[in-house]
Amino acid sequence: MDNTKDSYKKYNKRNPMVRMERDVYDRLVDFCNENDLVISSTISRFINYSLNNVEIKEVSVPTEELFIGNEKL
């Protein structure tokens, strides 16, 4: 992943917004309601935790392909 300053997209810095799947949002709202939490601070904490604990690993998956002579079918 290229993290140079030039590679960053231009985002709305005044009103940051993140889109998510509706069912994920509904689960978040349920969680916050059940625990008397504010959605914005809760999602910020969840994301911060994830970013601090994520590990990206490259994996290779062997595949089989059918050839006759040098021609792939």
Secondary structure, 3 states (H helix, E strand, C coil): CCCCHHHCCCCCCCCCCCCCCHHHHHHHHHHHHHCCCCHHHHHHHHHHHHHHHCCCCCCCCCCCCCEECCEEC
